[in-house]
Amino acid sequence: KVKASKDLLRAINALEDNEYIVVEYGVDFKGEPNRYRIECSRFSQDREKTLRIHKDERYSFSGMNIEKFTGTTAYGYTYDLMNQRTTYNFPLYEMKLVEEPFKVQDHNLKFNA
C-alpha cells in the first residue's frame, strides 16, 4: 500500500499555489471512473499551503479540505451549514494519477456594473 501510494503522494507534495492534479477514484453509477482534482492554494507567502479535493469540474462547489496525509491515506473534512463536521479517509493506493500538475486558469468573465 505504501509503495502504491508513493508516486501520488510525491505529486501532491510537489503542488504549488494554484496548481492541481487529477486522479481517478471509484466509479459512478454507469461504471465510469470518478475524476477528482486535488488542488493547492496558498493565501499568502508566509502561510502553509492548503489542499482540497473535489470533482474534476470547472465550477465544483462540493469538496473536502485535506487535513493531513499519512503514507497511504489523505484525511478530508468539510462542514455543513449547521456547522456539522464530516470526515472521509481517502486511500491513496486506490487512486490513479491521471494528469500531472496544472495551473488553475483564471476566467475571463466581465461583469457590467
PyMOL commands that set and color helices and strands:
alter all, ss='L'
color gray80, all
select helices_A, chain A and resi 2-13+92-94
alter helices_A, ss='H'
color red, helices_A
select strands_A, chain A and resi 19-27+33-41+50-55+63-69+73-79+85-91+96-103
alter strands_A, ss='S'
color yellow, strands_A
deselect
rebuild
show_as cartoon
